[in-house]
Amino acid sequence: MSSKPSPSPVTLLGMGVTAALCLGVGVGGGYWLDETFRTGLLFTFLGLVLGIAAAIAAVYLEIKTFL
């Protein structure tokens, strides 16, 4: 049985920063579109959903080598 390496604290910190950037860009971009086109919270919500999806995908791609 081969043991897989554990993620280092720097790797985990990078995953957190990646997730935060995905969410920030998604929500920020959605907010900007809402302000530009006066659409209420439509694009902010869509940006949040896309940001969450992007964060999950990015973190999964980084962590799958440790699974």
C-alpha positions in Angstrom: 0.0 0.0 0.0 1.5 3.3 -1.0 0.9 6.3 1.1 0.0 9.6 -0.7 1.7 12.8 0.5 -0.3 15.2 2.6 -0.8 18.7 1.3 1.5 21.3 2.8 0.2 24.4 4.6 1.3 26.5 1.6 -0.7 24.3 -0.7 -3.8 24.6 1.5 -3.3 28.4 1.7 -3.0 28.5 -2.1 -6.3 26.6 -2.4 -8.0 29.1 0.0 -6.7 32.1 -2.0 -7.8 30.4 -5.3 -11.3 29.9 -3.9 -11.5 33.5 -2.6 -10.4 34.9 -5.9 -12.9 32.8 -7.8 -15.7 34.0 -5.5 -14.5 37.6 -5.6 -14.2 37.8 -9.3 -17.6 36.1 -9.8 -19.5 38.3 -7.3 -17.5 41.5 -8.2 -18.1 41.0 -11.9 -21.8 40.3 -11.4 -22.2 43.4 -9.2 -20.5 45.5 -11.8 -22.9 44.1 -14.5 -25.9 44.8 -12.2 -24.8 48.4 -11.7 -24.1 48.9 -15.4 -27.3 47.4 -16.7 -29.5 48.1 -13.6 -30.7 44.6 -13.3 -31.1 44.3 -9.5 -29.2 41.4 -8.2 -29.5 39.0 -11.2 -25.8 39.1 -12.3 -24.5 39.2 -8.7 -26.3 36.0 -8.0 -25.2 34.4 -11.3 -21.6 35.5 -10.5 -21.9 33.9 -7.1 -23.0 30.6 -8.5 -20.3 30.6 -11.2 -17.7 31.7 -8.6 -18.7 28.8 -6.3 -18.5 26.3 -9.3 -15.1 27.7 -10.4 -13.8 27.5 -6.8 -14.9 23.9 -6.4 -13.4 22.9 -9.7 -10.1 24.7 -9.0 -9.7 23.3 -5.5 -10.6 19.8 -6.7 -8.0 20.0 -9.4 -5.4 21.0 -6.9 -6.4 18.4 -4.2 -6.9 15.4 -6.4 -3.2 14.5 -6.3 -3.6 14.0 -2.6 -6.7 11.8 -2.7 
